[in-house]
Amino acid sequence: MFTLYQFTLPALVWAMVLWRARSAWVSRPAACLWGFLVTAAVALTTRPTHVEQAVRTLTGLPDLSILLKHLTGVAAAYFLLEYVFAIHGRSSANQPGPRRLRVLFALTGAAALTLIFVFWFQHDPDAPASRVTDAHLGDTSVRAYEGVFYLYLGSATVMSARLFWTNRRGVPAGLLRVGVVLMAAGSAVGAVYIVYRVVFLAQQHSLPQSAGSGRFDLLSELLPVIGILLLLTGMTLPPLQTVVRYVKDQRALWLMYPMWSDLVTAVPTVAFGTAVSRTRDLFTIGDRTLDVAHRAFEIRDVSLALRDRTTATATASTEAPEPALPPGQRDPALAEAVWLYRACRAGDEGGHRLPAPTPPARSGGGTPAEEIVWLLKVAAHYRGLRDEPARGRTVPDEVPV
């Protein structure tokens, strides 16, 4: 048996179970997804030899772990199907009637497996648990048992693959859609595995006198691993999108902090709340999208307030206007940063007149996302201007654009 089955894959699925436990009961889709992870983890955990021996010791039944593996496999397929129905949005499929039919179908399959296993199988107390099926693949009892299992599993995986695939365009583009496509691919690989196993089992003959646990088949072991890994990856990508957005928002807050801090200190009336240190701001947990928007609004409001103040107090300048820079050297973001820097410090410079207001040079457009991109450019220049005095340089009154 692969080491991947013995430890790595079950450990990975159990880690997913713990990770998703907190949100398991937030909604019905989340509960179904968590149910799939729990039952899949149990099914995978029954495979290692030491687990088989532990089940035998606790129950006194030599091959109960095989039945547990298949029953939890049926449950995993049921929960996956319920999850895809829940997110697909088909109201008819989510009505009590269709739900009860799906439950009945799963319970019927589980009951049939149990009855065949208990009353028809040849149980050998001295043989490995897997021998009850692997070494008797040609027996009528095993064919019936495997037929019931693969009939239910095949139906569930084919339907799940179809629903995941048709639902991909109903979700926003990006990691969320990629996750749905990967889950469709994982379900499709599961369906391919079912077809392969049915053909493989049809070609086998009983080997009741052979030693060991029966014939090892590479594809029979490898295909489920690929399918499960695709499903797990697809489930991980949508939450990963939240993490990516959080990191992006935190980076934007960190980069805008020096300029924002100076501006709200100059005009404290525009702040949405109590200012915090830059380090504490960095380690704030939770969705920061609204915080980034608030920070952009505060910077915009301070800029407007400073422009109103300079318009009211600035004296007319008789000096000749500074010549414009060549087109290749024009930088509206730098001009905006210089003006904000001088305007914030005008009252602390011994009566220095406020700089003449420059027209807003917002080149980003009107959407919040474009505004934030613009402010990040301005903030980058502003951080450089804050470092100029420490280098013995003087910040100009204005930069022509």
C-alpha positions as CSV (number, residue, x, y, z in Angstrom):
1,M,0.0,0.0,0.0
2,F,1.3,3.5,-0.8
3,T,2.7,5.6,2.0
4,L,0.4,8.3,0.6
5,Y,-2.6,6.1,1.8
6,Q,-1.0,5.1,5.0
7,F,-0.3,8.5,6.4
8,T,0.0,11.5,4.1
9,L,-3.4,11.6,2.4
10,P,-5.5,10.8,5.5
11,A,-3.5,13.4,7.5
12,L,-4.2,16.0,4.8
13,V,-7.9,15.3,4.7
14,W,-8.1,15.4,8.6
15,A,-6.3,18.7,8.4
16,M,-9.0,20.0,6.1
17,V,-11.6,18.7,8.5
18,L,-10.1,20.7,11.3
19,W,-9.7,23.8,9.1
20,R,-13.3,23.8,7.9
21,A,-14.8,22.8,11.3
22,R,-15.3,26.4,12.4
23,S,-17.5,27.3,9.4
24,A,-19.2,23.9,9.2
25,W,-22.6,25.1,10.3
26,V,-22.6,28.5,8.7
27,S,-24.8,27.3,5.8
28,R,-26.1,24.1,4.4
29,P,-23.4,23.9,1.6
30,A,-20.7,24.4,4.3
31,A,-22.2,21.6,6.4
32,C,-22.4,19.2,3.4
33,L,-18.8,20.0,2.5
34,W,-17.6,19.4,6.0
35,G,-19.6,16.1,6.1
36,F,-17.8,15.0,2.9
37,L,-14.4,15.8,4.4
38,V,-15.2,13.9,7.7
39,T,-16.5,10.8,5.9
40,A,-13.7,10.8,3.3
41,A,-11.2,11.1,6.2
42,V,-12.7,8.2,8.0
43,A,-12.8,6.1,4.8
44,L,-9.1,6.8,4.1
45,T,-8.1,6.2,7.8
46,T,-9.5,2.6,7.7
47,R,-7.0,1.5,5.1
48,P,-3.7,1.3,7.0
49,T,-2.8,-2.1,8.5
50,H,-2.5,-0.9,12.1
51,V,-6.0,0.6,11.9
52,E,-7.4,-2.7,10.5
53,Q,-5.8,-4.5,13.5
54,A,-7.2,-1.9,15.9
55,V,-10.7,-2.4,14.6
56,R,-10.3,-6.2,14.8
57,T,-9.1,-5.9,18.4
58,L,-11.9,-3.6,19.5
59,T,-14.8,-5.3,17.8
60,G,-13.6,-8.9,17.6
61,L,-14.6,-8.9,13.9
62,P,-11.7,-9.7,11.5
63,D,-12.7,-7.6,8.5
64,L,-15.1,-4.9,9.7
65,S,-12.8,-2.2,8.6
66,I,-13.6,-3.1,4.9
67,L,-17.3,-2.5,5.5
68,L,-16.6,0.7,7.4
69,K,-14.5,1.9,4.5
70,H,-17.2,1.3,2.0
71,L,-20.0,2.7,4.1
72,T,-18.1,5.9,4.8
73,G,-17.3,6.0,1.1
74,V,-21.0,6.0,0.3
75,A,-21.6,8.7,2.9
76,A,-18.8,10.8,1.4
77,A,-20.3,10.5,-2.1
78,Y,-23.7,11.5,-0.7
79,F,-22.4,14.6,1.1
80,L,-20.4,15.7,-2.0
81,L,-23.6,15.3,-4.1
82,E,-25.6,17.3,-1.6
83,Y,-22.9,20.0,-1.6
84,V,-22.9,20.4,-5.3
85,F,-26.8,20.5,-5.4
86,A,-26.8,23.1,-2.6
87,I,-24.4,25.5,-4.5
88,H,-25.9,24.8,-7.9
89,G,-29.0,26.8,-7.1
90,R,-31.6,24.4,-8.5
91,S,-34.6,25.1,-6.3
92,S,-36.4,21.9,-7.5
93,A,-33.4,19.7,-6.5
94,N,-33.3,21.3,-3.1
95,Q,-36.9,20.7,-2.2
96,P,-37.7,18.1,0.6
97,G,-38.9,15.5,-1.9
98,P,-35.7,15.2,-4.0
99,R,-33.6,15.4,-0.8
100,R,-35.5,12.5,0.7
101,L,-35.0,10.5,-2.5
102,R,-31.2,11.1,-2.4
103,V,-31.1,10.1,1.3
104,L,-33.2,7.0,0.5
105,F,-30.9,6.0,-2.3
106,A,-27.8,6.3,-0.1
107,L,-29.4,4.4,2.8
108,T,-30.5,1.7,0.4
109,G,-27.0,1.3,-0.9
110,A,-25.5,1.2,2.6
111,A,-28.1,-1.4,3.8
112,A,-27.4,-3.6,0.7
113,L,-23.6,-3.5,1.4
114,T,-24.1,-4.4,5.0
115,L,-26.5,-7.3,4.3
116,I,-24.2,-8.8,1.6
117,F,-21.1,-8.4,3.8
118,V,-22.7,-10.0,6.9
119,F,-24.7,-12.9,5.3
120,W,-22.8,-13.7,2.1
121,F,-19.1,-13.1,2.5
122,Q,-16.5,-15.7,3.4
123,H,-14.9,-14.3,6.6
124,D,-11.5,-15.7,7.6
125,P,-10.4,-14.7,11.1
126,D,-6.8,-15.3,10.4
127,A,-6.5,-13.4,7.1
128,P,-5.9,-9.7,6.6
129,A,-9.1,-7.6,6.4
130,S,-8.7,-6.7,2.8
131,R,-8.6,-10.4,1.8
132,V,-12.3,-10.7,2.2
133,T,-12.7,-8.8,-1.0
134,D,-9.3,-8.5,-2.7
135,A,-8.6,-12.3,-2.7
136,H,-12.2,-13.2,-3.8
137,L,-12.8,-10.7,-6.6
138,G,-14.5,-13.3,-8.8
139,D,-16.9,-14.6,-6.2
140,T,-20.6,-13.7,-6.8
141,S,-20.9,-12.2,-3.3
142,V,-17.9,-9.8,-3.9
143,R,-19.2,-8.9,-7.4
144,A,-22.6,-8.1,-6.0
145,Y,-21.0,-6.1,-3.1
146,E,-18.7,-4.1,-5.4
147,G,-21.5,-3.7,-7.9
148,V,-23.7,-2.0,-5.3
149,F,-20.9,0.2,-4.1
150,Y,-19.7,1.3,-7.6
151,L,-23.3,1.8,-8.8
152,Y,-23.9,4.4,-6.1
153,L,-20.4,5.9,-6.2
154,G,-20.5,6.1,-10.0
155,S,-23.9,7.8,-10.1
156,A,-22.8,10.3,-7.5
157,T,-19.5,11.2,-9.1
158,V,-20.9,11.5,-12.7
159,M,-23.7,13.8,-11.4
160,S,-21.3,15.8,-9.3
161,A,-18.9,16.3,-12.2
162,R,-21.7,17.4,-14.4
163,L,-23.1,19.9,-11.9
164,F,-19.7,21.3,-11.0
165,W,-18.9,21.8,-14.6
166,T,-22.2,23.5,-15.5
167,N,-21.9,25.7,-12.4
168,R,-18.5,27.1,-13.3
169,R,-19.9,30.1,-15.2
170,G,-22.2,30.9,-12.4
171,V,-19.3,31.9,-10.1
172,P,-17.0,35.0,-10.5
173,A,-13.9,34.5,-12.6
174,G,-10.7,33.9,-10.6
175,L,-9.7,31.4,-8.0
176,L,-13.3,30.6,-7.2
177,R,-14.1,29.5,-10.7
178,V,-10.8,27.6,-10.9
179,G,-11.8,25.8,-7.7
180,V,-15.1,24.7,-9.2
181,V,-13.4,23.5,-12.3
182,L,-10.9,21.5,-10.2
183,M,-13.7,19.9,-8.2
184,A,-15.4,19.0,-11.5
185,A,-12.2,17.4,-12.6
186,G,-11.8,15.5,-9.3
187,S,-15.3,14.1,-9.7
188,A,-14.6,13.2,-13.3
189,V,-11.5,11.3,-12.2
190,G,-13.6,9.5,-9.7
191,A,-16.1,8.5,-12.4
192,V,-13.1,7.2,-14.5
193,Y,-11.9,5.2,-11.6
194,I,-15.4,3.6,-11.2
195,V,-15.4,2.6,-14.9
196,Y,-11.9,1.2,-14.7
197,R,-12.7,-0.8,-11.5
198,V,-15.8,-2.3,-13.0
199,V,-13.8,-3.5,-16.1
200,F,-10.9,-4.6,-13.9
201,L,-13.2,-6.6,-11.6
202,A,-15.0,-8.2,-14.5
203,Q,-11.7,-9.7,-15.6
204,Q,-10.8,-11.2,-12.3
205,H,-11.2,-14.7,-10.9
206,S,-11.4,-15.9,-7.3
207,L,-8.2,-16.8,-5.6
208,P,-9.4,-18.3,-2.3
209,Q,-6.2,-20.3,-1.8
210,S,-3.7,-17.6,-2.6
211,A,-1.6,-16.0,0.2
212,G,-1.7,-12.4,1.0
213,S,-4.5,-9.9,0.3
214,G,-4.9,-10.4,-3.4
215,R,-3.7,-8.7,-6.5
216,F,-2.3,-5.2,-6.3
217,D,-3.3,-2.8,-9.1
218,L,-1.5,0.5,-9.6
219,L,-4.3,2.4,-11.3
220,S,-6.8,1.3,-8.7
221,E,-4.6,2.9,-6.1
222,L,-3.6,5.9,-8.1
223,L,-6.8,7.2,-9.6
224,P,-8.6,7.8,-6.2
225,V,-5.5,9.7,-5.0
226,I,-5.6,12.0,-8.0
227,G,-9.4,12.6,-7.7
228,I,-9.2,13.4,-3.9
229,L,-6.2,15.7,-4.4
230,L,-8.1,17.6,-7.1
231,L,-11.2,17.9,-4.9
232,L,-9.1,19.1,-2.0
233,T,-7.3,21.7,-4.1
234,G,-10.6,22.9,-5.5
235,M,-12.0,23.3,-2.0
236,T,-8.9,25.2,-0.9
237,L,-8.7,27.8,-3.7
238,P,-11.8,29.9,-2.8
239,P,-10.6,30.4,0.9
240,L,-7.2,31.1,-0.6
241,Q,-8.7,33.9,-2.6
242,T,-9.8,35.5,0.7
243,V,-6.2,35.1,2.1
244,V,-4.8,36.7,-1.1
245,R,-7.3,39.6,-0.8
246,Y,-6.4,40.0,2.9
247,V,-2.6,40.2,2.1
248,K,-3.3,42.7,-0.7
249,D,-5.4,44.9,1.5
250,Q,-2.8,44.7,4.4
251,R,-0.1,45.7,1.9
252,A,-2.1,48.7,0.7
253,L,-2.8,49.9,4.3
254,W,0.9,49.5,5.2
255,L,2.1,51.5,2.1
256,M,-0.5,54.3,2.6
257,Y,0.1,54.6,6.3
258,P,2.8,57.3,6.4
259,M,0.9,59.6,4.1
260,W,-2.5,58.8,5.7
261,S,-1.1,59.4,9.2
262,D,0.3,62.8,8.3
263,L,-2.9,63.9,6.6
264,V,-5.3,62.8,9.4
265,T,-3.0,64.6,11.9
266,A,-3.2,67.8,9.8
267,V,-7.0,67.5,9.5
268,P,-8.2,65.1,12.3
269,T,-11.9,65.8,11.8
270,V,-12.0,63.5,8.7
271,A,-10.8,60.4,10.5
272,F,-13.4,57.6,10.6
273,G,-12.1,56.3,14.0
274,T,-9.2,56.4,16.4
275,A,-5.8,56.2,14.7
276,V,-3.6,53.2,15.6
277,S,0.1,52.6,15.2
278,R,1.4,51.2,12.0
279,T,2.5,47.9,13.6
280,R,-0.9,47.3,15.4
281,D,-2.6,48.2,12.1
282,L,-0.6,45.5,10.4
283,F,-1.7,42.8,12.8
284,T,-5.4,43.6,12.7
285,I,-7.2,40.3,11.9
286,G,-10.3,40.2,9.7
287,D,-11.6,41.6,6.4
288,R,-9.6,44.8,5.6
289,T,-11.4,45.7,2.4
290,L,-13.6,48.2,4.2
291,D,-10.6,49.6,6.0
292,V,-8.8,50.3,2.7
293,A,-11.8,52.0,1.4
294,H,-12.1,54.2,4.6
295,R,-8.4,55.1,4.3
296,A,-8.9,56.1,0.7
297,F,-12.0,58.2,1.6
298,E,-10.0,59.9,4.5
299,I,-7.1,60.8,2.2
300,R,-9.5,62.2,-0.4
301,D,-11.4,64.2,2.2
302,V,-8.2,65.6,3.7
303,S,-7.0,66.6,0.3
304,L,-10.2,68.5,-0.4
305,A,-10.1,70.2,3.0
306,L,-6.5,71.3,2.5
307,R,-7.3,72.6,-1.0
308,D,-10.2,74.7,0.5
309,R,-7.8,76.0,3.2
310,T,-5.1,76.9,0.7
311,T,-7.6,78.6,-1.6
312,A,-8.8,80.8,1.3
313,T,-5.4,81.7,2.7
314,A,-2.8,81.5,0.0
315,T,-1.4,84.8,-1.3
316,A,-1.2,85.5,-5.0
317,S,2.3,84.8,-6.2
318,T,4.0,87.3,-8.5
319,E,6.8,85.0,-9.4
320,A,7.0,83.6,-12.9
321,P,5.6,80.1,-13.2
322,E,8.1,77.4,-13.1
323,P,8.6,75.9,-16.6
324,A,6.9,72.6,-17.3
325,L,8.9,69.5,-17.3
326,P,9.5,67.6,-20.5
327,P,6.6,65.2,-21.3
328,G,8.7,62.1,-20.5
329,Q,9.4,63.5,-17.0
330,R,5.9,64.5,-16.0
331,D,4.5,62.7,-13.0
332,P,1.1,63.7,-11.7
333,A,1.4,61.4,-8.8
334,L,4.7,63.0,-7.7
335,A,3.1,66.5,-8.0
336,E,0.2,65.4,-5.9
337,A,2.6,63.9,-3.3
338,V,4.7,67.1,-3.1
339,W,1.6,69.3,-2.7
340,L,0.2,67.1,0.1
341,Y,3.5,67.0,1.8
342,R,3.9,70.8,1.8
343,A,0.3,71.4,2.7
344,C,0.5,69.1,5.7
345,R,3.6,70.9,7.0
346,A,2.7,74.5,6.1
347,G,1.5,75.4,9.6
348,D,4.7,74.1,11.2
349,E,7.2,76.1,9.1
350,G,7.3,79.4,10.9
351,G,4.5,81.2,9.0
352,H,5.5,79.8,5.6
353,R,2.7,80.5,3.2
354,L,0.5,77.6,2.2
355,P,1.5,76.3,-1.3
356,A,-0.8,77.3,-4.1
357,P,-3.4,74.6,-4.7
358,T,-2.7,72.4,-7.7
359,P,-5.6,70.8,-9.7
360,P,-6.2,67.2,-8.7
361,A,-4.3,65.0,-11.1
362,R,-6.2,61.8,-10.6
363,S,-5.4,59.7,-13.6
364,G,-7.0,56.5,-12.3
365,G,-10.7,57.1,-13.0
366,G,-13.7,57.0,-10.7
367,T,-13.9,53.4,-9.3
368,P,-12.7,52.7,-5.8
369,A,-10.2,50.1,-7.1
370,E,-8.7,52.7,-9.5
371,E,-8.6,55.3,-6.7
372,I,-6.7,53.0,-4.5
373,V,-4.2,52.2,-7.3
374,W,-3.7,56.0,-7.7
375,L,-3.2,56.6,-4.0
376,L,-0.6,53.9,-3.8
377,K,1.4,55.7,-6.5
378,V,1.1,59.0,-4.6
379,A,1.9,57.3,-1.3
380,A,5.1,55.8,-2.8
381,H,6.3,59.3,-3.8
382,Y,5.2,60.6,-0.4
383,R,7.3,58.1,1.5
384,G,10.3,59.3,-0.5
385,L,9.6,62.9,0.3
386,R,9.5,62.1,4.0
387,D,13.0,60.8,3.7
388,E,14.4,63.8,1.9
389,P,15.1,66.0,5.0
390,A,17.1,63.2,6.6
391,R,19.3,63.1,3.5
392,G,19.9,66.8,3.7
393,R,17.7,67.6,0.7
394,T,14.9,70.1,0.4
395,V,11.4,69.3,-0.9
396,P,10.4,71.7,-3.6
397,D,7.2,73.8,-3.2
398,E,5.6,72.2,-6.2
399,V,6.4,70.0,-9.1
400,P,5.1,71.2,-12.5
401,V,2.9,68.6,-14.3
